Amino acid sequence: MDVMKANFFGNVDSDDRLYSELSRVNNELINAQREVVQRNVRLERAEEALRRAHDDLERQVQERTKELEKTLSDFREEVSVHQKTEEKLRELSLSVLRIQDEERRRVARDLHDTVGQTLTALKISLSTVGNAVARYPETADFIADLNGLADQALQEIRTTSYLLHPPLLDEAGFAAAASWYVDGFNKRSATQVRLQLPERMRLPSSVEIVLFRVLQESLTNIIKHAGSATVDVLLQVDQNVISLSVRDYGKGISAERVAKMNGNGSDVGVGIAGMRERLKELGGRLEIESDSRGTLLKASIPPPKTV
């Protein structure tokens, strides 16, 4: 009896422990399920927040892209307008240079044909008057002075006319005009120019007038700024390039100034800008090098097909 009672109470205790264990496990499962549900809720919220952030970022990217596209479009339009403006200015500058050349040619011709002829007629008249009054000694010196002034005026008119546009440039080409110009330059200036030119050379008139203007402007600048006793001028013509080099041995130009001259800026003076535009029209370029030993200006032009 005691044994049966003990077995009965033993089974009861075992069932209680089992029930208690099952309850604990069940509670843990419930808690675990609740935790899973809470984690799912948090995950859904995180995913929703991520979607909103992604959508917001996408919207911002689209807005920024539109802004950048508009900025790029505005920039391209501004660059296009700037390029068109520069091209118009270059065309205007070239037109002015062409007009100047034509005007120089016209003025030179008028000086030679009108003023020069008038002075020649004056000399003839003075010679006639001089013969008529030869018997009056007191007037001989006066007539001689007038005749000398007429000679001087005639020479100055011819020089001015030739400097504006030397007839040799049209008649015999750059080599003859350059030789005449340098010869007169050496007579009028303390600076002496040594000229080296190919023999029997003719180039298209558009090239020859540009080379002559470059030579004129270069020597003028040397007289004004370089203080050089000598200048070397060299023209070289081959199948690849026509180049005119003008080298002086003066005080040189600052590196900053040289950089501006070799650039595309306009703050370089009318003469340099004019040379650069003339050469650019022919597909050429202007290069300047300078240091304490002097300055080298080099004008390069690709040979025309007719050369």
Secondary structure as GFF3:
##gff-version 3
##sequence-region A 1 307
A	DSSP	alpha_helix	2	110	.	.	.	ID=ss1
A	DSSP	pi_helix	111	115	.	.	.	ID=ss2
A	DSSP	alpha_helix	116	132	.	.	.	ID=ss3
A	DSSP	alpha_helix	137	164	.	.	.	ID=ss4
A	DSSP	alpha_helix	167	171	.	.	.	ID=ss5
A	DSSP	alpha_helix	174	188	.	.	.	ID=ss6
A	DSSP	beta_strand	192	196	.	.	.	ID=ss7
A	DSSP	alpha_helix	205	221	.	.	.	ID=ss8
A	DSSP	pi_helix	222	226	.	.	.	ID=ss9
A	DSSP	beta_strand	230	237	.	.	.	ID=ss10
A	DSSP	beta_strand	242	248	.	.	.	ID=ss11
A	DSSP	alpha_helix	255	262	.	.	.	ID=ss12
A	DSSP	alpha_helix	270	281	.	.	.	ID=ss13
A	DSSP	beta_strand	285	291	.	.	.	ID=ss14
A	DSSP	beta_strand	294	301	.	.	.	ID=ss15
###
